[in-house]
Amino acid sequence: MIPAYQLAQRAIADLKSAVLQVLDSVGDAGIKNADIGRSLGIHRGYDSHNHQEGHTTRTLLAYLEHEGLVVQDETTKHWRLRR
């Protein structure tokens, strides 16, 4: 494999693990996407049009949701581990 590809895959795996650790620490109450990003230091706040920037965390949550590891409460928008 290409070293850069391997490095990127390892980085994604590490970020996904970090998100899972955050979700595990907050329990069943869950936590919002932006708060996950802030706790990991990857949520940048707002863009020039005053829209929240949470693309990195949202992408990681989409991976984890697809893998069946997390769910989002549609009412509160909080993410939690699927138990």
PyMOL Python script that loads the backbone (N, CA, C, O; Angstrom):
from pymol import cmd

cmd.read_pdbstr("""\
ATOM      1  N   MET A   1       0.829  -1.196   0.000  1.00  0.00           N
ATOM      2  CA  MET A   1       0.000   0.000   0.000  1.00  0.00           C
ATOM      3  C   MET A   1       0.866   1.250   0.000  1.00  0.00           C
ATOM      4  O   MET A   1       2.045   1.228   0.353  1.00  0.00           O
ATOM      5  N   ILE A   2       0.250   2.303  -0.398  1.00  0.00           N
ATOM      6  CA  ILE A   2       0.922   3.597  -0.423  1.00  0.00           C
ATOM      7  C   ILE A   2       1.014   4.123   1.007  1.00  0.00           C
ATOM      8  O   ILE A   2       0.003   4.159   1.709  1.00  0.00           O
ATOM      9  N   PRO A   3       2.203   4.533   1.456  1.00  0.00           N
ATOM     10  CA  PRO A   3       2.359   5.009   2.842  1.00  0.00           C
ATOM     11  C   PRO A   3       1.388   6.127   3.227  1.00  0.00           C
ATOM     12  O   PRO A   3       0.867   6.121   4.343  1.00  0.00           O
ATOM     13  N   ALA A   4       1.133   7.081   2.334  1.00  0.00           N
ATOM     14  CA  ALA A   4       0.219   8.178   2.663  1.00  0.00           C
ATOM     15  C   ALA A   4      -1.197   7.648   2.900  1.00  0.00           C
ATOM     16  O   ALA A   4      -1.898   8.126   3.792  1.00  0.00           O
ATOM     17  N   TYR A   5      -1.609   6.678   2.116  1.00  0.00           N
ATOM     18  CA  TYR A   5      -2.930   6.066   2.286  1.00  0.00           C
ATOM     19  C   TYR A   5      -3.021   5.376   3.646  1.00  0.00           C
ATOM     20  O   TYR A   5      -4.007   5.535   4.366  1.00  0.00           O
ATOM     21  N   GLN A   6      -1.995   4.615   3.990  1.00  0.00           N
ATOM     22  CA  GLN A   6      -1.978   3.924   5.281  1.00  0.00           C
ATOM     23  C   GLN A   6      -2.030   4.916   6.438  1.00  0.00           C
ATOM     24  O   GLN A   6      -2.733   4.694   7.424  1.00  0.00           O
ATOM     25  N   LEU A   7      -1.293   5.996   6.316  1.00  0.00           N
ATOM     26  CA  LEU A   7      -1.288   7.025   7.353  1.00  0.00           C
ATOM     27  C   LEU A   7      -2.683   7.635   7.510  1.00  0.00           C
ATOM     28  O   LEU A   7      -3.161   7.825   8.628  1.00  0.00           O
ATOM     29  N   ALA A   8      -3.328   7.939   6.388  1.00  0.00           N
ATOM     30  CA  ALA A   8      -4.667   8.531   6.428  1.00  0.00           C
ATOM     31  C   ALA A   8      -5.677   7.565   7.045  1.00  0.00           C
ATOM     32  O   ALA A   8      -6.515   7.980   7.846  1.00  0.00           O
ATOM     33  N   GLN A   9      -5.609   6.302   6.689  1.00  0.00           N
ATOM     34  CA  GLN A   9      -6.536   5.318   7.246  1.00  0.00           C
ATOM     35  C   GLN A   9      -6.344   5.160   8.749  1.00  0.00           C
ATOM     36  O   GLN A   9      -7.315   5.021   9.493  1.00  0.00           O
ATOM     37  N   ARG A  10      -5.108   5.182   9.186  1.00  0.00           N
ATOM     38  CA  ARG A  10      -4.817   5.088  10.615  1.00  0.00           C
ATOM     39  C   ARG A  10      -5.340   6.331  11.349  1.00  0.00           C
ATOM     40  O   ARG A  10      -5.873   6.231  12.454  1.00  0.00           O
ATOM     41  N   ALA A  11      -5.181   7.495  10.723  1.00  0.00           N
ATOM     42  CA  ALA A  11      -5.666   8.738  11.334  1.00  0.00           C
ATOM     43  C   ALA A  11      -7.191   8.728  11.463  1.00  0.00           C
ATOM     44  O   ALA A  11      -7.725   9.141  12.492  1.00  0.00           O
ATOM     45  N   ILE A  12      -7.890   8.264  10.437  1.00  0.00           N
ATOM     46  CA  ILE A  12      -9.348   8.172  10.495  1.00  0.00           C
ATOM     47  C   ILE A  12      -9.769   7.210  11.598  1.00  0.00           C
ATOM     48  O   ILE A  12     -10.688   7.498  12.364  1.00  0.00           O
ATOM     49  N   ALA A  13      -9.100   6.076  11.677  1.00  0.00           N
ATOM     50  CA  ALA A  13      -9.416   5.098  12.726  1.00  0.00           C
ATOM     51  C   ALA A  13      -9.198   5.700  14.113  1.00  0.00           C
ATOM     52  O   ALA A  13     -10.003   5.476  15.018  1.00  0.00           O
ATOM     53  N   ASP A  14      -8.127   6.455  14.285  1.00  0.00           N
ATOM     54  CA  ASP A  14      -7.858   7.096  15.575  1.00  0.00           C
ATOM     55  C   ASP A  14      -8.929   8.136  15.911  1.00  0.00           C
ATOM     56  O   ASP A  14      -9.368   8.223  17.057  1.00  0.00           O
ATOM     57  N   LEU A  15      -9.347   8.918  14.926  1.00  0.00           N
ATOM     58  CA  LEU A  15     -10.392   9.918  15.158  1.00  0.00           C
ATOM     59  C   LEU A  15     -11.724   9.258  15.503  1.00  0.00           C
ATOM     60  O   LEU A  15     -12.434   9.723  16.395  1.00  0.00           O
ATOM     61  N   LYS A  16     -12.065   8.185  14.805  1.00  0.00           N
ATOM     62  CA  LYS A  16     -13.299   7.463  15.110  1.00  0.00           C
ATOM     63  C   LYS A  16     -13.247   6.924  16.537  1.00  0.00           C
ATOM     64  O   LYS A  16     -14.237   6.999  17.264  1.00  0.00           O
ATOM     65  N   SER A  17     -12.118   6.390  16.933  1.00  0.00           N
ATOM     66  CA  SER A  17     -11.960   5.884  18.300  1.00  0.00           C
ATOM     67  C   SER A  17     -12.114   7.007  19.319  1.00  0.00           C
ATOM     68  O   SER A  17     -12.710   6.805  20.377  1.00  0.00           O
ATOM     69  N   ALA A  18     -11.587   8.175  19.013  1.00  0.00           N
ATOM     70  CA  ALA A  18     -11.707   9.319  19.918  1.00  0.00           C
ATOM     71  C   ALA A  18     -13.170   9.730  20.076  1.00  0.00           C
ATOM     72  O   ALA A  18     -13.611  10.033  21.184  1.00  0.00           O
ATOM     73  N   VAL A  19     -13.920   9.742  18.978  1.00  0.00           N
ATOM     74  CA  VAL A  19     -15.349  10.070  19.056  1.00  0.00           C
ATOM     75  C   VAL A  19     -16.079   9.046  19.922  1.00  0.00           C
ATOM     76  O   VAL A  19     -16.911   9.414  20.752  1.00  0.00           O
ATOM     77  N   LEU A  20     -15.772   7.772  19.733  1.00  0.00           N
ATOM     78  CA  LEU A  20     -16.402   6.726  20.542  1.00  0.00           C
ATOM     79  C   LEU A  20     -16.076   6.902  22.027  1.00  0.00           C
ATOM     80  O   LEU A  20     -16.930   6.662  22.881  1.00  0.00           O
ATOM     81  N   GLN A  21     -14.856   7.316  22.336  1.00  0.00           N
ATOM     82  CA  GLN A  21     -14.485   7.551  23.736  1.00  0.00           C
ATOM     83  C   GLN A  21     -15.290   8.700  24.332  1.00  0.00           C
ATOM     84  O   GLN A  21     -15.746   8.619  25.473  1.00  0.00           O
ATOM     85  N   VAL A  22     -15.464   9.773  23.555  1.00  0.00           N
ATOM     86  CA  VAL A  22     -16.263  10.914  24.032  1.00  0.00           C
ATOM     87  C   VAL A  22     -17.694  10.458  24.293  1.00  0.00           C
ATOM     88  O   VAL A  22     -18.266  10.767  25.338  1.00  0.00           O
ATOM     89  N   LEU A  23     -18.273   9.722  23.341  1.00  0.00           N
ATOM     90  CA  LEU A  23     -19.650   9.262  23.510  1.00  0.00           C
ATOM     91  C   LEU A  23     -19.791   8.316  24.693  1.00  0.00           C
ATOM     92  O   LEU A  23     -20.797   8.351  25.401  1.00  0.00           O
ATOM     93  N   ASP A  24     -18.802   7.483  24.907  1.00  0.00           N
ATOM     94  CA  ASP A  24     -18.836   6.580  26.048  1.00  0.00           C
ATOM     95  C   ASP A  24     -18.793   7.367  27.357  1.00  0.00           C
ATOM     96  O   ASP A  24     -19.450   6.998  28.330  1.00  0.00           O
ATOM     97  N   SER A  25     -18.025   8.441  27.375  1.00  0.00           N
ATOM     98  CA  SER A  25     -17.873   9.222  28.610  1.00  0.00           C
ATOM     99  C   SER A  25     -19.129  10.008  28.976  1.00  0.00           C
ATOM    100  O   SER A  25     -19.337  10.306  30.152  1.00  0.00           O
ATOM    101  N   VAL A  26     -19.976  10.354  27.994  1.00  0.00           N
ATOM    102  CA  VAL A  26     -21.183  11.131  28.301  1.00  0.00           C
ATOM    103  C   VAL A  26     -22.391  10.244  28.570  1.00  0.00           C
ATOM    104  O   VAL A  26     -23.411  10.724  29.064  1.00  0.00           O
ATOM    105  N   GLY A  27     -22.290   8.972  28.254  1.00  0.00           N
ATOM    106  CA  GLY A  27     -23.373   8.043  28.551  1.00  0.00           C
ATOM    107  C   GLY A  27     -24.575   8.198  27.640  1.00  0.00           C
ATOM    108  O   GLY A  27     -24.478   8.728  26.532  1.00  0.00           O
ATOM    109  N   ASP A  28     -25.720   7.719  28.138  1.00  0.00           N
ATOM    110  CA  ASP A  28     -26.929   7.654  27.313  1.00  0.00           C
ATOM    111  C   ASP A  28     -27.563   9.008  27.021  1.00  0.00           C
ATOM    112  O   ASP A  28     -28.402   9.113  26.126  1.00  0.00           O
ATOM    113  N   ALA A  29     -27.181  10.037  27.754  1.00  0.00           N
ATOM    114  CA  ALA A  29     -27.724  11.370  27.475  1.00  0.00           C
ATOM    115  C   ALA A  29     -27.266  11.865  26.108  1.00  0.00           C
ATOM    116  O   ALA A  29     -27.965  12.643  25.459  1.00  0.00           O
ATOM    117  N   GLY A  30     -26.095  11.415  25.674  1.00  0.00           N
ATOM    118  CA  GLY A  30     -25.563  11.821  24.379  1.00  0.00           C
ATOM    119  C   GLY A  30     -24.981  13.212  24.392  1.00  0.00           C
ATOM    120  O   GLY A  30     -24.897  13.868  25.430  1.00  0.00           O
ATOM    121  N   ILE A  31     -24.583  13.645  23.215  1.00  0.00           N
ATOM    122  CA  ILE A  31     -23.906  14.934  23.068  1.00  0.00           C
ATOM    123  C   ILE A  31     -24.066  15.398  21.622  1.00  0.00           C
ATOM    124  O   ILE A  31     -24.145  14.578  20.708  1.00  0.00           O
ATOM    125  N   LYS A  32     -24.112  16.694  21.422  1.00  0.00           N
ATOM    126  CA  LYS A  32     -24.260  17.242  20.069  1.00  0.00           C
ATOM    127  C   LYS A  32     -22.949  17.171  19.297  1.00  0.00           C
ATOM    128  O   LYS A  32     -21.862  17.139  19.874  1.00  0.00           O
ATOM    129  N   ASN A  33     -23.083  17.147  17.991  1.00  0.00           N
ATOM    130  CA  ASN A  33     -21.953  17.101  17.069  1.00  0.00           C
ATOM    131  C   ASN A  33     -20.910  18.164  17.404  1.00  0.00           C
ATOM    132  O   ASN A  33     -19.724  17.859  17.524  1.00  0.00           O
ATOM    133  N   ALA A  34     -21.350  19.399  17.552  1.00  0.00           N
ATOM    134  CA  ALA A  34     -20.411  20.501  17.812  1.00  0.00           C
ATOM    135  C   ALA A  34     -19.661  20.298  19.122  1.00  0.00           C
ATOM    136  O   ALA A  34     -18.477  20.620  19.223  1.00  0.00           O
ATOM    137  N   ASP A  35     -20.350  19.766  20.120  1.00  0.00           N
ATOM    138  CA  ASP A  35     -19.704  19.543  21.415  1.00  0.00           C
ATOM    139  C   ASP A  35     -18.680  18.410  21.335  1.00  0.00           C
ATOM    140  O   ASP A  35     -17.657  18.444  22.018  1.00  0.00           O
ATOM    141  N   ILE A  36     -18.956  17.411  20.503  1.00  0.00           N
ATOM    142  CA  ILE A  36     -17.962  16.359  20.273  1.00  0.00           C
ATOM    143  C   ILE A  36     -16.715  16.985  19.647  1.00  0.00           C
ATOM    144  O   ILE A  36     -15.594  16.738  20.089  1.00  0.00           O
ATOM    145  N   GLY A  37     -16.928  17.794  18.617  1.00  0.00           N
ATOM    146  CA  GLY A  37     -15.809  18.443  17.938  1.00  0.00           C
ATOM    147  C   GLY A  37     -15.001  19.336  18.859  1.00  0.00           C
ATOM    148  O   GLY A  37     -13.771  19.350  18.802  1.00  0.00           O
ATOM    149  N   ARG A  38     -15.697  20.084  19.710  1.00  0.00           N
ATOM    150  CA  ARG A  38     -14.995  20.955  20.661  1.00  0.00           C
ATOM    151  C   ARG A  38     -14.161  20.126  21.636  1.00  0.00           C
ATOM    152  O   ARG A  38     -13.028  20.489  21.953  1.00  0.00           O
ATOM    153  N   SER A  39     -14.721  19.018  22.107  1.00  0.00           N
ATOM    154  CA  SER A  39     -13.991  18.202  23.079  1.00  0.00           C
ATOM    155  C   SER A  39     -12.738  17.590  22.466  1.00  0.00           C
ATOM    156  O   SER A  39     -11.787  17.271  23.180  1.00  0.00           O
ATOM    157  N   LEU A  40     -12.734  17.425  21.145  1.00  0.00           N
ATOM    158  CA  LEU A  40     -11.575  16.871  20.444  1.00  0.00           C
ATOM    159  C   LEU A  40     -10.665  17.957  19.867  1.00  0.00           C
ATOM    160  O   LEU A  40      -9.594  17.662  19.338  1.00  0.00           O
ATOM    161  N   GLY A  41     -11.094  19.195  19.973  1.00  0.00           N
ATOM    162  CA  GLY A  41     -10.294  20.294  19.431  1.00  0.00           C
ATOM    163  C   GLY A  41     -10.336  20.399  17.924  1.00  0.00           C
ATOM    164  O   GLY A  41      -9.418  20.946  17.314  1.00  0.00           O
ATOM    165  N   ILE A  42     -11.413  19.869  17.301  1.00  0.00           N
ATOM    166  CA  ILE A  42     -11.485  19.913  15.827  1.00  0.00           C
ATOM    167  C   ILE A  42     -12.687  20.695  15.320  1.00  0.00           C
ATOM    168  O   ILE A  42     -12.914  20.758  14.112  1.00  0.00           O
ATOM    169  N   HIS A  43     -13.456  21.288  16.216  1.00  0.00           N
ATOM    170  CA  HIS A  43     -14.603  22.104  15.807  1.00  0.00           C
ATOM    171  C   HIS A  43     -14.143  23.556  15.760  1.00  0.00           C
ATOM    172  O   HIS A  43     -13.711  24.113  16.769  1.00  0.00           O
ATOM    173  N   ARG A  44     -14.238  24.150  14.599  1.00  0.00           N
ATOM    174  CA  ARG A  44     -13.674  25.487  14.406  1.00  0.00           C
ATOM    175  C   ARG A  44     -14.638  26.616  14.699  1.00  0.00           C
ATOM    176  O   ARG A  44     -14.242  27.779  14.621  1.00  0.00           O
ATOM    177  N   GLY A  45     -15.871  26.331  15.031  1.00  0.00           N
ATOM    178  CA  GLY A  45     -16.810  27.409  15.328  1.00  0.00           C
ATOM    179  C   GLY A  45     -17.675  27.757  14.137  1.00  0.00           C
ATOM    180  O   GLY A  45     -18.427  26.914  13.647  1.00  0.00           O
ATOM    181  N   TYR A  46     -17.576  29.001  13.659  1.00  0.00           N
ATOM    182  CA  TYR A  46     -18.455  29.482  12.598  1.00  0.00           C
ATOM    183  C   TYR A  46     -17.642  29.927  11.395  1.00  0.00           C
ATOM    184  O   TYR A  46     -16.516  30.406  11.529  1.00  0.00           O
ATOM    185  N   ASP A  47     -18.241  29.759  10.198  1.00  0.00           N
ATOM    186  CA  ASP A  47     -17.575  30.220   8.981  1.00  0.00           C
ATOM    187  C   ASP A  47     -17.921  31.683   8.725  1.00  0.00           C
ATOM    188  O   ASP A  47     -18.560  32.325   9.559  1.00  0.00           O
ATOM    189  N   SER A  48     -17.506  32.207   7.589  1.00  0.00           N
ATOM    190  CA  SER A  48     -17.709  33.628   7.290  1.00  0.00           C
ATOM    191  C   SER A  48     -19.179  33.984   7.072  1.00  0.00           C
ATOM    192  O   SER A  48     -19.532  35.163   7.071  1.00  0.00           O
ATOM    193  N   HIS A  49     -20.040  32.982   6.889  1.00  0.00           N
ATOM    194  CA  HIS A  49     -21.474  33.218   6.706  1.00  0.00           C
ATOM    195  C   HIS A  49     -22.265  32.905   7.975  1.00  0.00           C
ATOM    196  O   HIS A  49     -23.490  32.791   7.937  1.00  0.00           O
ATOM    197  N   ASN A  50     -21.556  32.767   9.099  1.00  0.00           N
ATOM    198  CA  ASN A  50     -22.139  32.506  10.410  1.00  0.00           C
ATOM    199  C   ASN A  50     -22.832  31.138  10.493  1.00  0.00           C
ATOM    200  O   ASN A  50     -23.787  30.963  11.250  1.00  0.00           O
ATOM    201  N   HIS A  51     -22.342  30.176   9.708  1.00  0.00           N
ATOM    202  CA  HIS A  51     -22.827  28.800   9.787  1.00  0.00           C
ATOM    203  C   HIS A  51     -21.830  27.992  10.612  1.00  0.00           C
ATOM    204  O   HIS A  51     -20.618  28.168  10.488  1.00  0.00           O
ATOM    205  N   GLN A  52     -22.352  27.109  11.450  1.00  0.00           N
ATOM    206  CA  GLN A  52     -21.459  26.274  12.239  1.00  0.00           C
ATOM    207  C   GLN A  52     -20.658  25.360  11.332  1.00  0.00           C
ATOM    208  O   GLN A  52     -21.184  24.824  10.356  1.00  0.00           O
ATOM    209  N   GLU A  53     -19.376  25.181  11.655  1.00  0.00           N
ATOM    210  CA  GLU A  53     -18.512  24.264  10.922  1.00  0.00           C
ATOM    211  C   GLU A  53     -18.297  23.021  11.776  1.00  0.00           C
ATOM    212  O   GLU A  53     -17.581  23.061  12.776  1.00  0.00           O
ATOM    213  N   GLY A  54     -18.911  21.941  11.382  1.00  0.00           N
ATOM    214  CA  GLY A  54     -18.748  20.690  12.094  1.00  0.00           C
ATOM    215  C   GLY A  54     -18.556  19.543  11.127  1.00  0.00           C
ATOM    216  O   GLY A  54     -18.922  18.403  11.412  1.00  0.00           O
ATOM    217  N   HIS A  55     -17.974  19.859   9.971  1.00  0.00           N
ATOM    218  CA  HIS A  55     -17.877  18.877   8.889  1.00  0.00           C
ATOM    219  C   HIS A  55     -17.056  17.655   9.267  1.00  0.00           C
ATOM    220  O   HIS A  55     -17.446  16.532   8.947  1.00  0.00           O
ATOM    221  N   THR A  56     -15.946  17.846   9.929  1.00  0.00           N
ATOM    222  CA  THR A  56     -15.080  16.715  10.267  1.00  0.00           C
ATOM    223  C   THR A  56     -15.793  15.773  11.220  1.00  0.00           C
ATOM    224  O   THR A  56     -15.839  14.566  10.985  1.00  0.00           O
ATOM    225  N   THR A  57     -16.348  16.314  12.288  1.00  0.00           N
ATOM    226  CA  THR A  57     -17.040  15.479  13.259  1.00  0.00           C
ATOM    227  C   THR A  57     -18.255  14.814  12.630  1.00  0.00           C
ATOM    228  O   THR A  57     -18.514  13.638  12.882  1.00  0.00           O
ATOM    229  N   ARG A  58     -18.993  15.540  11.825  1.00  0.00           N
ATOM    230  CA  ARG A  58     -20.198  14.985  11.184  1.00  0.00           C
ATOM    231  C   ARG A  58     -19.817  13.828  10.264  1.00  0.00           C
ATOM    232  O   ARG A  58     -20.525  12.822  10.211  1.00  0.00           O
ATOM    233  N   THR A  59     -18.723  13.958   9.552  1.00  0.00           N
ATOM    234  CA  THR A  59     -18.263  12.882   8.669  1.00  0.00           C
ATOM    235  C   THR A  59     -17.898  11.644   9.492  1.00  0.00           C
ATOM    236  O   THR A  59     -18.256  10.526   9.124  1.00  0.00           O
ATOM    237  N   LEU A  60     -17.198  11.841  10.590  1.00  0.00           N
ATOM    238  CA  LEU A  60     -16.839  10.718  11.454  1.00  0.00           C
ATOM    239  C   LEU A  60     -18.087  10.053  12.020  1.00  0.00           C
ATOM    240  O   LEU A  60     -18.163   8.826  12.085  1.00  0.00           O
ATOM    241  N   LEU A  61     -19.069  10.857  12.431  1.00  0.00           N
ATOM    242  CA  LEU A  61     -20.313  10.294  12.954  1.00  0.00           C
ATOM    243  C   LEU A  61     -21.065   9.521  11.873  1.00  0.00           C
ATOM    244  O   LEU A  61     -21.692   8.502  12.163  1.00  0.00           O
ATOM    245  N   ALA A  62     -21.006   9.998  10.632  1.00  0.00           N
ATOM    246  CA  ALA A  62     -21.654   9.270   9.533  1.00  0.00           C
ATOM    247  C   ALA A  62     -21.009   7.906   9.332  1.00  0.00           C
ATOM    248  O   ALA A  62     -21.707   6.913   9.124  1.00  0.00           O
ATOM    249  N   TYR A  63     -19.687   7.852   9.391  1.00  0.00           N
ATOM    250  CA  TYR A  63     -18.995   6.558   9.308  1.00  0.00           C
ATOM    251  C   TYR A  63     -19.476   5.624  10.419  1.00  0.00           C
ATOM    252  O   TYR A  63     -19.840   4.475  10.168  1.00  0.00           O
ATOM    253  N   LEU A  64     -19.471   6.141  11.653  1.00  0.00           N
ATOM    254  CA  LEU A  64     -19.830   5.336  12.811  1.00  0.00           C
ATOM    255  C   LEU A  64     -21.301   4.921  12.786  1.00  0.00           C
ATOM    256  O   LEU A  64     -21.649   3.825  13.225  1.00  0.00           O
ATOM    257  N   GLU A  65     -22.158   5.797  12.272  1.00  0.00           N
ATOM    258  CA  GLU A  65     -23.575   5.465  12.136  1.00  0.00           C
ATOM    259  C   GLU A  65     -23.755   4.340  11.113  1.00  0.00           C
ATOM    260  O   GLU A  65     -24.509   3.395  11.342  1.00  0.00           O
ATOM    261  N   HIS A  66     -23.063   4.455   9.999  1.00  0.00           N
ATOM    262  CA  HIS A  66     -23.124   3.427   8.953  1.00  0.00           C
ATOM    263  C   HIS A  66     -22.630   2.078   9.481  1.00  0.00           C
ATOM    264  O   HIS A  66     -23.132   1.026   9.084  1.00  0.00           O
ATOM    265  N   GLU A  67     -21.654   2.120  10.369  1.00  0.00           N
ATOM    266  CA  GLU A  67     -21.095   0.902  10.959  1.00  0.00           C
ATOM    267  C   GLU A  67     -21.968   0.369  12.097  1.00  0.00           C
ATOM    268  O   GLU A  67     -21.671  -0.679  12.669  1.00  0.00           O
ATOM    269  N   GLY A  68     -23.051   1.093  12.427  1.00  0.00           N
ATOM    270  CA  GLY A  68     -23.981   0.649  13.457  1.00  0.00           C
ATOM    271  C   GLY A  68     -23.507   0.882  14.875  1.00  0.00           C
ATOM    272  O   GLY A  68     -23.993   0.233  15.801  1.00  0.00           O
ATOM    273  N   LEU A  69     -22.568   1.794  15.065  1.00  0.00           N
ATOM    274  CA  LEU A  69     -21.994   2.020  16.392  1.00  0.00           C
ATOM    275  C   LEU A  69     -22.623   3.189  17.143  1.00  0.00           C
ATOM    276  O   LEU A  69     -22.562   3.236  18.371  1.00  0.00           O
ATOM    277  N   VAL A  70     -23.226   4.133  16.422  1.00  0.00           N
ATOM    278  CA  VAL A  70     -23.823   5.308  17.057  1.00  0.00           C
ATOM    279  C   VAL A  70     -25.203   5.577  16.471  1.00  0.00           C
ATOM    280  O   VAL A  70     -25.522   5.145  15.363  1.00  0.00           O
ATOM    281  N   VAL A  71     -26.008   6.298  17.235  1.00  0.00           N
ATOM    282  CA  VAL A  71     -27.332   6.733  16.776  1.00  0.00           C
ATOM    283  C   VAL A  71     -27.530   8.178  17.204  1.00  0.00           C
ATOM    284  O   VAL A  71     -26.926   8.649  18.168  1.00  0.00           O
ATOM    285  N   GLN A  72     -28.395   8.872  16.465  1.00  0.00           N
ATOM    286  CA  GLN A  72     -28.714  10.254  16.808  1.00  0.00           C
ATOM    287  C   GLN A  72     -30.182  10.352  17.187  1.00  0.00           C
ATOM    288  O   GLN A  72     -31.049   9.831  16.485  1.00  0.00           O
ATOM    289  N   ASP A  73     -30.454  11.018  18.294  1.00  0.00           N
ATOM    290  CA  ASP A  73     -31.822  11.305  18.700  1.00  0.00           C
ATOM    291  C   ASP A  73     -32.313  12.453  17.819  1.00  0.00           C
ATOM    292  O   ASP A  73     -31.748  13.547  17.851  1.00  0.00           O
ATOM    293  N   GLU A  74     -33.345  12.211  17.048  1.00  0.00           N
ATOM    294  CA  GLU A  74     -33.835  13.227  16.100  1.00  0.00           C
ATOM    295  C   GLU A  74     -34.428  14.453  16.798  1.00  0.00           C
ATOM    296  O   GLU A  74     -34.467  15.538  16.218  1.00  0.00           O
ATOM    297  N   THR A  75     -34.881  14.287  18.019  1.00  0.00           N
ATOM    298  CA  THR A  75     -35.465  15.408  18.751  1.00  0.00           C
ATOM    299  C   THR A  75     -34.389  16.330  19.316  1.00  0.00           C
ATOM    300  O   THR A  75     -34.427  17.543  19.109  1.00  0.00           O
ATOM    301  N   THR A  76     -33.436  15.748  20.027  1.00  0.00           N
ATOM    302  CA  THR A  76     -32.406  16.555  20.687  1.00  0.00           C
ATOM    303  C   THR A  76     -31.168  16.777  19.818  1.00  0.00           C
ATOM    304  O   THR A  76     -30.363  17.669  20.086  1.00  0.00           O
ATOM    305  N   LYS A  77     -31.024  15.962  18.785  1.00  0.00           N
ATOM    306  CA  LYS A  77     -29.835  15.975  17.904  1.00  0.00           C
ATOM    307  C   LYS A  77     -28.584  15.490  18.630  1.00  0.00           C
ATOM    308  O   LYS A  77     -27.468  15.699  18.154  1.00  0.00           O
ATOM    309  N   HIS A  78     -28.766  14.847  19.775  1.00  0.00           N
ATOM    310  CA  HIS A  78     -27.635  14.287  20.520  1.00  0.00           C
ATOM    311  C   HIS A  78     -27.259  12.933  19.949  1.00  0.00           C
ATOM    312  O   HIS A  78     -28.119  12.128  19.590  1.00  0.00           O
ATOM    313  N   TRP A  79     -25.957  12.699  19.872  1.00  0.00           N
ATOM    314  CA  TRP A  79     -25.417  11.413  19.441  1.00  0.00           C
ATOM    315  C   TRP A  79     -25.064  10.596  20.670  1.00  0.00           C
ATOM    316  O   TRP A  79     -24.622  11.139  21.682  1.00  0.00           O
ATOM    317  N   ARG A  80     -25.261   9.290  20.575  1.00  0.00           N
ATOM    318  CA  ARG A  80     -24.890   8.378  21.652  1.00  0.00           C
ATOM    319  C   ARG A  80     -24.479   7.051  21.049  1.00  0.00           C
ATOM    320  O   ARG A  80     -24.748   6.759  19.884  1.00  0.00           O
ATOM    321  N   LEU A  81     -23.819   6.254  21.877  1.00  0.00           N
ATOM    322  CA  LEU A  81     -23.437   4.911  21.446  1.00  0.00           C
ATOM    323  C   LEU A  81     -24.682   4.054  21.289  1.00  0.00           C
ATOM    324  O   LEU A  81     -25.623   4.164  22.076  1.00  0.00           O
ATOM    325  N   ARG A  82     -24.685   3.215  20.288  1.00  0.00           N
ATOM    326  CA  ARG A  82     -25.757   2.237  20.151  1.00  0.00           C
ATOM    327  C   ARG A  82     -25.453   1.123  21.129  1.00  0.00           C
ATOM    328  O   ARG A  82     -24.370   0.538  21.084  1.00  0.00           O
ATOM    329  N   ARG A  83     -26.372   0.826  21.996  1.00  0.00           N
ATOM    330  CA  ARG A  83     -26.161  -0.204  23.029  1.00  0.00           C
ATOM    331  C   ARG A  83     -27.065  -1.374  22.777  1.00  0.00           C
ATOM    332  O   ARG A  83     -27.042  -2.346  23.533  1.00  0.00           O
TER     333      ARG A  83
END
""", "prot")
cmd.dss("prot")
cmd.show_as("cartoon", "prot")
cmd.util.cbc("prot")
cmd.orient("prot")
